[in-house]
Amino acid sequence: MAAIITDQIRILNAKNFVAGVTTSTNSYYSFVGLTNPTNIQSDWDVNPPSPSDNFDEENNYWDTMIALKKIDKSDVALVVRKLFWVSGTTYDMYRHDYSISKPARSGSTNLYSSRYFVVNSDYRVYICLQNGTTPETPTGQPSLDEPVFTDLEPKSAGTSGDGYIWKYLYTIKPSEISKFESIDFISVPLNWETSADNAAIRDNAVDGSIKIVTIIDRGVGVGVANGTYTRVPIKGDGVGAECTVSIDADQKVESITVSNQGSGYTYGNVDLVAGNVPLGSTVPVFNVIIPPDGGHGANIYRELGAKNVLLYSRIENDVENPDFITGNQISRIGIVENPKAYESIQNLSLSKASAVYAIKLDGNSATSSTFEINTTITQTIGLGITASGKVISYDQTTAVLKYWQDRTLAGFTTTPGAGIGITNPIYGYELNKFLSSPLSGGSLTINGGSVPLGIDTSFTGISTVINNRTYYLGQSFTDGLSNPEVKKHTGNIIYVDNRPSITRSTNQKEDIKVILQF
């Protein structure tokens, strides 16, 4: 049994996704992670592996996550393909009947994959209603005049005679350009159905109105030479549409223009007989172009095929909230839906959130000690029990060490003659939060830096004052230890992108633009 899932359900899913992001009951976050990808794959930066979609890998994404940034309702937009107007290019025209048997000039067999709308140099968006199609140029002609007008009704863009008719739809705002323009996509206004910004275009639309009729065959012996016939009706299931037909000296149809757009059409035919146009020996053939539901400009999501969503985040180095580390790499980005706050059943609501563990170190040498990033640190928890982690960053000024715990370091070993020893429990550091002293034979000392250092168990807070200056730590500490601000392994990771690594520095920002295609 033959069946299809139509583009309309993709458009609906995209709109519903945007609605879900913008509602207050949901929370969406972008995240960055994976500080040392070449440990996983030596040629990662040249050939990043495709992410795996399984629950084990989802746990790994959480383990290697560094920080999250909340996606607000102003950070999401429906987007469509970006096609800049270029002089000399032959564009497709809007047609309601593209198919395998009736392909577009570009070869596309459906409307949304054809090249029928453009954005001009001022970021105004236009739909091409006529591309110079005639019996002699059945696939159109090169466009020579850039559309720049903002008139409500379709019109030609200039005086070159290229045969193009354009319909202005909307202008992309500068703030939307900076956030939502990508190499391949431009944004579509949100809330088109209700927005006052686009009311004039939307309210000018007439359902089932006819704007364009093309000539397929000019006919032979039609009408009177050099004659003009007005109020020639377009018959169909709508009412009121009329056109003007001009005949050349050879008694062939020279041109046809719509003089009254009418309304309510889902099909139509030019009725020359009712318009008192003699048919001649060969009857002319026309194609009446049917507009989208509601008319051109009524629903631009349907008209332009807005089945893609762009989510935007800007990663900045915030002095008061330094969750996004510097001096180390990031090589993975992603989107997570409805993560929970740490030790909570409530959705995370922070604008930025740390996903890593941290330790406030103690000792006179803490501010002069060094920890090499991506190297292993260890702590003896008890006899034969060692906790391990990987260094993400170390701030010598504040003596804050951030780390993540690599599951590959966890496991069991057998020590000959000494029974079974458990090494590298994944959550070993957390034990210290519940103990005033380590297990028998254990130590609070952190090894792996230039010198062993202890944990500053006297420190509690989210900031520290050093030499009369306040330093914000980004996450709250209790007895020298800090947990992530997000509850790991909660919510749904809905997008993951492995990328060549970049090393973040204190003076840079990153714009993350994730495009979801429905």
Secondary structure, DSSP 8 states (H G I E B T S, - for coil): ------HHHHHHHHHHHHHHHHSTT--EEEEEE-S-GGGT-TTTTTS------SHHHHHHHHHTEEEEEEE-GGGEEEEEE--B--TT-------S---SSS--TTS-SSGGGS--EEE-TTSEEEEEEEES--SSSTT-----S------SS-B-SSSS---EEEEEEEE--HHHHHHH--SSEEEE-TTTTT-GGGHHHHHH--TT----EEEEE--BS-SSTT-EEEEEEEEESSB--EEEEEE-TTSSEEEEEEEE--B--SSEEE-TTTTT----SB--EEEE----TTSTTT-HHHHHT--EEEEEEEE---TT---S-SSSEEEEEEEEES-EETT-SSB---SEEE-SEEEEEESTTTTT----TT-EEEEEEETTEEEEEEEEEEETTTTEEEEE--GGG-EEEE-TTS-EEEE--TTGGGGGGG-SS-STT----BBSSSS-BEE-TT--EEEEEETTEEEEEEEEEBTTEE--SEETT-SEEEEEEEEEEEE--TT--EEEEEEEE-
